Amino acid sequence: MSARTDPEVLRADNQRLRGQVSDLKEALQCQLGRQLDQLQATDLTDRIGELTAQNQELKIQITRLHHEQRELERRLAETNDDLVAARASLRRMIRIENS
């Protein structure tokens, strides 16, 4: 009776242990998946922060460049006015000289 019982007990123990191993593998896979998701979420959060900061810097740069552009346009118009006045003055001088 002992010789028959031992293999049956061993088979039952083996089945139980295989079930435990399977459960542990599944739990480990789930835990690793959660950790991986968490790492990816952290990486994405960091990247979002970097991109947000870069976007803010670009907005500041755009604003500065718009101001520079307006100043350059103002200076160009002023220089254009000076050029028109200089040409008119030169024409007057030429007329006076020719008269």
C-alpha positions as CSV (number, residue, x, y, z in Angstrom):
1,M,0.0,0.0,0.0
2,S,2.9,2.3,0.7
3,A,4.4,1.7,-2.7
4,R,1.2,2.8,-4.4
5,T,0.5,5.7,-2.2
6,D,3.9,7.3,-2.6
7,P,3.7,7.8,-6.4
8,E,0.1,9.1,-6.1
9,V,1.2,11.6,-3.4
10,L,4.2,12.6,-5.5
11,R,2.0,13.1,-8.6
12,A,-0.5,15.2,-6.5
13,D,2.4,17.2,-5.1
14,N,3.9,17.7,-8.5
15,Q,0.5,18.9,-9.9
16,R,0.2,21.3,-7.0
17,L,3.7,22.6,-7.4
18,R,3.2,23.0,-11.2
19,G,0.1,25.1,-10.5
20,Q,2.0,27.2,-8.0
21,V,4.9,27.7,-10.5
22,S,2.3,28.7,-13.1
23,D,0.6,31.2,-10.7
24,L,4.0,32.6,-9.7
25,K,5.1,33.0,-13.4
26,E,1.8,34.9,-14.2
27,A,2.2,37.1,-11.1
28,L,5.8,37.9,-12.1
29,Q,4.8,38.7,-15.7
30,C,2.1,41.0,-14.4
31,Q,4.5,42.7,-12.0
32,L,7.1,43.2,-14.7
33,G,4.5,44.6,-17.1
34,R,3.4,47.1,-14.5
35,Q,7.0,48.1,-13.8
36,L,7.6,48.5,-17.5
37,D,4.5,50.6,-17.9
38,Q,5.5,52.7,-15.0
39,L,9.0,53.3,-16.5
40,Q,7.5,54.2,-19.8
41,A,5.0,56.5,-18.2
42,T,7.9,58.2,-16.2
43,D,9.9,58.5,-19.4
44,L,6.9,60.0,-21.3
45,T,6.2,62.4,-18.4
46,D,9.9,63.5,-18.4
47,R,9.7,63.9,-22.2
48,I,6.5,65.9,-22.0
49,G,8.2,68.2,-19.4
50,E,11.2,68.7,-21.7
51,L,9.0,69.5,-24.7
52,T,6.9,71.9,-22.7
53,A,10.0,73.8,-21.5
54,Q,11.4,73.8,-25.1
55,N,8.0,75.1,-26.4
56,Q,8.0,77.9,-23.8
57,E,11.6,78.9,-24.8
58,L,10.5,78.9,-28.5
59,K,7.5,81.1,-27.7
60,I,9.8,83.6,-25.9
61,Q,12.2,83.5,-28.8
62,I,9.3,84.1,-31.3
63,T,8.2,87.1,-29.3
64,R,11.7,88.5,-29.2
65,L,12.1,88.0,-32.9
66,H,8.8,89.8,-33.6
67,H,10.0,92.8,-31.6
68,E,13.3,92.8,-33.5
69,Q,11.4,92.5,-36.8
70,R,9.1,95.5,-35.9
71,E,12.2,97.5,-34.9
72,L,14.0,96.7,-38.1
73,E,10.9,97.6,-40.2
74,R,10.7,100.9,-38.3
75,R,14.3,101.6,-39.0
76,L,13.9,100.6,-42.7
77,A,11.0,103.0,-43.1
78,E,13.0,105.7,-41.4
79,T,16.0,105.1,-43.7
80,N,13.7,105.0,-46.7
81,D,12.3,108.4,-45.7
82,D,15.8,109.7,-45.3
83,L,16.7,108.4,-48.8
84,V,13.6,110.0,-50.3
85,A,14.5,113.3,-48.6
86,A,18.1,113.1,-49.7
87,R,17.1,112.4,-53.4
88,A,14.7,115.4,-53.3
89,S,17.4,117.6,-51.8
90,L,19.9,116.4,-54.4
91,R,17.4,117.2,-57.2
92,R,16.9,120.7,-55.8
93,M,20.6,121.2,-55.6
94,I,21.0,120.0,-59.2
95,R,18.2,122.4,-60.4
96,I,19.8,125.3,-58.5
97,E,23.2,124.4,-59.9
98,N,21.9,124.2,-63.4
99,S,19.9,127.4,-63.2
